[in-house]
Amino acid sequence: MEKYDLAIIGAGGVGLASAMYAARLNLKVVVFGHSSGTELPLGGTITTTLVVENYPGFKKTSGLFLSKQLLDHARSYDLVTIKEEKVEDIKKNKSCFMVKTGKGEYQAKSVLFATGTKWKKLDVPGSKEYENKGVGYCALCDAPLYKDKVVAIIGGSDTATSYALILAEHAKKVYIIYRGESIRAEPSNINKIKLNKKIEIINNTNIKEIKGDRFVKSVLLDKPYKNSNELSLDGIFAAIGHIYLSELAKNLGVETNASGEIIIDHKTSKTSVEGVFAAGDVTDKPFKQLITGVGDGVTAAYSAYEYVSDKKVEC
Ligand SMILES: Cc1cc2nc3c(=O)[nH]c(=O)nc-3n(C[C@H](O)[C@H](O)[C@H](O)COP(=O)(O)OP(=O)(O)OC[C@H]3O[C@@H](n4cnc5c(N)ncnc54)[C@H](O)[C@@H]3O)c2cc1C
């Protein structure tokens, strides 16, 4: 059976950066990655971002390019093994962790959860029926399909605004339909939205139903907009939050909070279970950005190094 000092669950930006750092600390590392909704098994959520302007050292780059750099950097260390396998179960046996995937079983002295999140799905009549027929969750992936079309984003977060900016590159009209008074996003994104003539915000409004024939044709709103409750659309993208992928950690006895985020010690990235660490979007870190996650991931790699060295863990 393959044995490792550290098993990293999740090959998003955080998992990859942690692997690089752990290898520099001479830890033998395995990283498991699979796609939870994003098109790619490796790279994670940042691959769904068209423009990244806030990752230090990269004035302006694409999420895809950035994740490729992180992947190549991790791969440049011989001590790093990357497996495109979905981890299905992890058990602690004495001081060793047994990591089970659909393709095999592996032993590790320590575990780092960098499993991230997946999109919360819309739940109105028509949302399931028209999924991939006009209802989508990854604007970067699908925006080119809506060239010169009319689309809407449901939500008011920074993700919603970056989706609107991506879609406005292709579509002729972009609505942001938001149930609250004003959208909550990075000031720079709000300014870009305001300057973009194609983008219009419909606030204090919810969608009640998605209608169409073979594809989406319109949505029903819970309030009239320009004297009608029906808005003609060709596409709808939801940015209504994320589900934290912490099931595996919970099953291992790791403490999580009410929303499902893994609770970590913010100085060491340790979790409530000895030998288990966590970093990135799946943790209870409030400001979820790649750079903040990478910071926690590198800290977790160092804490794992200390744990494996101090405890003289035998597997
Ligand atoms: C539209 C959008 C725009 C954004 N823009 C920016 C930005 O400009 N700058 C910025 O810093 N941040 C941005 N962010 C936030 C940033 O993308 C995230 O903070 C960061 O990518 C999180 O990385 P992560 O590695 O923690 O999680 P993820 O990237 O979600 O990676 C987790 C990985 O783990 C995998 N995984 C989960 N469970 C398992 C399992 N059981 N087995 C194997 N693999 C598993 C998942 O498939 C995924 O690939 C943006 C986010 C969105 C949605």
The ligand as a Gaussian input file, in Angstrom:
#p B3LYP/6-31G(d) Opt

LIG

0 1
 C      -16.709000      33.491000      -9.475000
 C      -15.610000      33.554000      -8.425000
 C      -14.634000      34.534000      -8.548000
 C      -13.579000      34.570000      -7.614000
 N      -12.594000      35.515000      -7.801000
 C      -11.538000      35.501000      -6.963000
 C      -10.451000      36.416000      -7.158000
 O      -10.436000      37.209000      -8.098000
 N       -9.392000      36.353000      -6.287000
 C       -9.359000      35.460000      -5.242000
 O       -8.366000      35.439000      -4.472000
 N      -10.378000      34.585000      -5.018000
 C      -11.450000      34.599000      -5.861000
 N      -12.476000      33.719000      -5.639000
 C      -12.402000      32.812000      -4.484000
 C      -11.434000      31.665000      -4.790000
 O      -11.827000      31.052000      -5.988000
 C      -11.469000      30.644000      -3.658000
 O      -11.245000      31.309000      -2.419000
 C      -10.363000      29.586000      -3.819000
 O      -10.310000      29.130000      -5.136000
 C      -10.661000      28.418000      -2.881000
 O       -9.702000      27.436000      -3.078000
 P       -9.802000      26.025000      -2.321000
 O       -8.618000      25.262000      -2.815000
 O       -9.994000      26.244000      -0.876000
 O      -11.166000      25.361000      -2.829000
 P      -11.564000      24.884000      -4.287000
 O      -10.932000      25.713000      -5.307000
 O      -13.044000      24.756000      -4.258000
 O      -10.880000      23.439000      -4.423000
 C      -11.300000      22.341000      -3.698000
 C      -11.063000      21.129000      -4.584000
 O      -11.272000      19.953000      -3.788000
 C      -11.923000      19.007000      -4.599000
 N      -12.569000      18.012000      -3.739000
 C      -13.611000      18.197000      -2.900000
 N      -13.940000      17.031000      -2.291000
 C      -13.063000      16.096000      -2.762000
 C      -12.881000      14.683000      -2.536000
 N      -13.675000      14.001000      -1.712000
 N      -11.907000      14.035000      -3.217000
 C      -11.088000      14.703000      -4.061000
 N      -11.209000      16.041000      -4.336000
 C      -12.182000      16.714000      -3.687000
 C      -12.921000      19.872000      -5.377000
 O      -13.387000      19.195000      -6.514000
 C      -12.055000      21.073000      -5.754000
 O      -11.364000      20.818000      -6.958000
 C      -13.539000      33.651000      -6.539000
 C      -14.540000      32.671000      -6.412000
 C      -15.575000      32.627000      -7.339000
 C      -16.653000      31.572000      -7.201000

